[in-house]
Amino acid sequence: MDDITDIGNIMTLPDWVIRYKKKGIAIEERAGNYYASRVHSVWDPEKKRAQKVTDEYLGVVTPEGILPPKHKRPHKVEAVLEGGNIVYLERFASKLVRPLREFWPDVWQGVLAAGVLKLAYREPLKRLQFRYETTYTSRLWPDAHLSKNTITALLERLGLEWSCQRSFFEMLSKADSYMAIDLTEMFSDSKNISWLEKGYNAHGVSHQQLQLLLLWGVETHLPGFLKILPGTASAAQNLMRAVMESRLKNVVVVGDKAFFSNDNVNALENYETHYILALMRDLDFLEYPAARMYTKYFIYRNTVQWWREYSWNDRRVVHYLDKQIAAEEEAAFLRRVKEGKDSMKEYRANRNKLGTLALLTDTGLPPEKLYELYKQRREIEQSFDALMNTLAVDKTWMQSRESLQGYLFILFIALHLYSQALDHLRRKRLLEQYSVHDVLWNLSKIYTVSVDGKDVVSEELKSIRDLLAKLEVPITKKLGS
């Protein structure tokens, strides 16, 4: 038999090996493994017989075929995963891992992954599973389960386990010494939530609604507590019961203009709780002198804030004037006059009110700090509203008070991550260039491709390299390069 196709007794080879033994293919057995090579023969005049010459090593013979050497195998390209934004948020998520694991040891990864994805993409719950499968989230938290049925059960469970939520909040916030409060409304069409009452939305339309209480760390700039309150009225009694339930200390109520009333102020004082309340401009006891009467000022974020101070019923009122805003409001008012939508008489009656903000407080904080706290409250409200933008789409998941409280807990996780990212940008002095969502959108362009089981990071655009240098976060290193 030609020694090109014979390596001994062919009958000793297994049947699955013999299938690959063809003309020009030599197979050798070493230590129980079989190796194939491409060969040809040449005549050896000295030995006066054909001599086998090996042309190429083909690879290991397996029942499935001849497996080429690694350097000759075609690359196996698998998942393409968006990763830069997820790794950036994982940096902040690490603070939440310990308390989440303590109170929800079996589902903490799902809770954290849901919060990360909700912030990163601001999409409805039904999209979380898709985002989980197509982002680096699935690598960081492989035991998260975010299918529709799993999410539904998770929200219900989180809401039912309110005692765990309360302990979670307490563990997370115990290091903070000073908390501010934001109270806002939440509208719902559910027929199964008994706490809903008729109220009016921003457009004056009557709608079923609840109240939300958010406690915020003034020093840490992080959320500390989130709870549903029953009813429509911004009642101090409801608010203070929730504050006492939170067991957080050193609380100051920072209320918007809708919160102020004599009853609420009296209730806060009876509870011996400090407050900073914005006042509507049309309240009779407010004073509106000419701009020249505002003789003191401070600089807040590159704008000049003039202020004056006086008393009402032995309570302190600090009145601010932003002349830049006043000029903008004046121009808008005069345009309405020109269009016949307003009159010069109304303009003259309200001219001194333009660009003003009045705060009622029982604190001894300086005017600059009072103003900063109120502005921080507005930023918090805007941040929370941005996370709530999918509420109408997600309403099918929230047909009970428990599932609604569970949904809000996911938003709390997202808000906590957002707040840490915001603080990071603030410390890096990047807020004038980027918002948190600008950063997340840009970082989502950094993705990984799995090649032969190894993650390879995508090429970076110059703009992304510049952003990474400013953030000073080793994102690509975490992703695999």
NORVENPE-V840861 format. One record per pair of residues at least 6 apart in sequence whose C-alpha atoms are under 7 Angstrom apart, sorted by the first residue. I is the first residue (numbers start at 1). J is the second residue. If there is no record, write none. Layout:
I_J ; I_J
This chain:
4_24 ; 4_26 ; 4_39 ; 4_40 ; 4_41 ; 4_52 ; 5_22 ; 5_23 ; 5_24 ; 5_25 ; 5_26 ; 7_27 ; 7_28 ; 16_63 ; 17_61 ; 21_27 ; 24_38 ; 24_39 ; 24_40 ; 25_36 ; 25_37 ; 25_38 ; 25_39 ; 26_36 ; 26_37 ; 26_38 ; 26_39 ; 27_34 ; 27_35 ; 27_36 ; 27_37 ; 28_34 ; 28_35 ; 28_36 ; 29_35 ; 34_60 ; 34_61 ; 35_59 ; 35_60 ; 35_61 ; 36_57 ; 36_58 ; 36_59 ; 36_60 ; 36_61 ; 37_54 ; 37_56 ; 37_57 ; 37_58 ; 38_54 ; 38_55 ; 38_56 ; 38_57 ; 38_58 ; 39_52 ; 39_53 ; 39_54 ; 39_55 ; 40_52 ; 40_53 ; 40_54 ; 41_50 ; 41_51 ; 41_52 ; 41_53 ; 42_50 ; 42_51 ; 42_52 ; 43_49 ; 43_50 ; 43_51 ; 44_50 ; 44_51 ; 58_68 ; 59_66 ; 59_67 ; 59_68 ; 59_69 ; 60_66 ; 60_67 ; 60_68 ; 61_67 ; 75_451 ; 75_452 ; 76_451 ; 76_452 ; 77_450 ; 77_451 ; 77_452 ; 78_449 ; 78_450 ; 78_451 ; 79_449 ; 79_450 ; 80_134 ; 80_447 ; 80_448 ; 80_449 ; 80_450 ; 81_134 ; 81_135 ; 81_136 ; 81_447 ; 81_448 ; 81_449 ; 82_134 ; 82_135 ; 82_136 ; 82_444 ; 82_445 ; 82_446 ; 82_447 ; 82_448 ; 83_135 ; 83_136 ; 83_444 ; 83_446 ; 83_447 ; 83_448 ; 84_443 ; 84_444 ; 84_445 ; 84_446 ; 84_447 ; 84_475 ; 85_120 ; 85_440 ; 85_443 ; 85_444 ; 86_136 ; 86_137 ; 87_475 ; 88_475 ; 89_116 ; 89_417 ; 92_417 ; 92_420 ; 93_417 ; 99_168 ; 99_171 ; 100_108 ; 101_108 ; 103_164 ; 109_141 ; 109_143 ; 109_144 ; 110_144 ; 110_145 ; 110_146 ; 111_410 ; 113_137 ; 113_141 ; 113_144 ; 114_128 ; 114_410 ; 115_410 ; 115_411 ; 115_413 ; 115_414 ; 116_414 ; 117_128 ; 118_414 ; 119_387 ; 119_414 ; 120_440 ; 122_387 ; 123_390 ; 124_390 ; 124_393 ; 124_394 ; 125_394 ; 126_148 ; 128_146 ; 129_146 ; 129_147 ; 132_138 ; 152_397 ; 155_403 ; 155_406 ; 155_407 ; 156_402 ; 156_403 ; 156_406 ; 158_406 ; 159_402 ; 159_403 ; 159_405 ; 159_406 ; 160_402 ; 166_246 ; 169_224 ; 169_225 ; 172_224 ; 173_224 ; 176_217 ; 176_219 ; 176_220 ; 177_249 ; 177_250 ; 178_217 ; 178_218 ; 178_219 ; 178_250 ; 178_251 ; 179_215 ; 179_216 ; 179_217 ; 179_218 ; 179_250 ; 179_251 ; 179_252 ; 180_215 ; 180_216 ; 180_217 ; 180_218 ; 180_251 ; 180_252 ; 180_253 ; 180_254 ; 181_214 ; 181_215 ; 181_216 ; 181_252 ; 181_253 ; 181_254 ; 182_213 ; 182_214 ; 182_215 ; 182_254 ; 182_255 ; 182_377 ; 183_211 ; 183_212 ; 183_213 ; 183_214 ; 184_211 ; 184_212 ; 184_213 ; 185_209 ; 185_210 ; 185_211 ; 185_212 ; 186_209 ; 186_210 ; 186_211 ; 186_212 ; 187_207 ; 187_208 ; 187_209 ; 187_210 ; 188_208 ; 188_209 ; 189_208 ; 190_399 ; 192_399 ; 192_400 ; 193_400 ; 193_401 ; 195_210 ; 195_230 ; 195_231 ; 196_208 ; 196_209 ; 196_210 ; 196_230 ; 196_231 ; 197_208 ; 197_209 ; 197_210 ; 197_231 ; 197_232 ; 198_206 ; 198_207 ; 198_208 ; 198_209 ; 198_232 ; 199_206 ; 199_207 ; 199_208 ; 199_209 ; 199_232 ; 200_206 ; 200_207 ; 201_207 ; 209_232 ; 210_228 ; 210_229 ; 210_230 ; 210_231 ; 210_232 ; 211_228 ; 211_229 ; 211_230 ; 211_231 ; 211_232 ; 212_227 ; 212_228 ; 212_229 ; 213_226 ; 213_227 ; 213_228 ; 213_229 ; 214_225 ; 214_226 ; 214_227 ; 215_223 ; 215_224 ; 215_225 ; 215_226 ; 216_222 ; 216_223 ; 216_224 ; 217_223 ; 217_224 ; 221_419 ; 222_416 ; 222_419 ; 223_416 ; 228_405 ; 229_238 ; 234_259 ; 235_264 ; 236_264 ; 236_267 ; 236_268 ; 237_267 ; 251_273 ; 251_274 ; 252_273 ; 252_274 ; 252_275 ; 253_274 ; 253_275 ; 253_276 ; 254_275 ; 254_276 ; 254_277 ; 254_374 ; 255_276 ; 255_277 ; 255_278 ; 256_277 ; 256_278 ; 257_277 ; 257_278 ; 257_279 ; 257_280 ; 260_277 ; 260_279 ; 274_362 ; 274_363 ; 275_361 ; 275_362 ; 275_363 ; 276_359 ; 276_360 ; 276_361 ; 277_359 ; 277_360 ; 277_361 ; 278_358 ; 278_359 ; 278_360 ; 279_358 ; 279_359 ; 281_353 ; 288_352 ; 288_353 ; 289_352 ; 290_352 ; 294_306 ; 294_307 ; 294_308 ; 295_306 ; 295_307 ; 296_306 ; 296_307 ; 296_308 ; 297_304 ; 297_305 ; 297_306 ; 297_307 ; 298_304 ; 298_305 ; 298_306 ; 298_368 ; 299_305 ; 304_322 ; 305_320 ; 305_321 ; 305_322 ; 306_320 ; 306_321 ; 306_322 ; 307_318 ; 307_319 ; 307_320 ; 307_321 ; 308_318 ; 308_319 ; 308_320 ; 309_317 ; 309_318 ; 309_319 ; 310_316 ; 310_317 ; 310_318 ; 311_317 ; 315_362 ; 316_360 ; 316_361 ; 316_362 ; 317_358 ; 317_359 ; 317_360 ; 317_361 ; 318_358 ; 318_359 ; 318_360 ; 318_367 ; 319_356 ; 319_357 ; 319_358 ; 319_359 ; 320_356 ; 320_357 ; 320_358 ; 321_355 ; 321_356 ; 321_357 ; 322_355 ; 322_356 ; 323_355 ; 325_355 ; 326_354 ; 326_355 ; 329_354 ; 329_355 ; 330_354 ; 333_347 ; 336_342 ; 337_343 ; 337_344 ; 384_415 ; 387_411 ; 397_403 ; 398_404 ; 421_436 ; 422_436 ; 425_431 ; 442_464 ; 446_458 ; 446_460 ; 447_457 ; 447_458 ; 448_455 ; 448_456 ; 448_457 ; 448_458 ; 448_479 ; 449_455 ; 449_456 ; 449_457 ; 450_456 ; 455_480 ; 456_480 ; 456_481 ; 457_476 ; 457_479 ; 457_480 ; 457_481
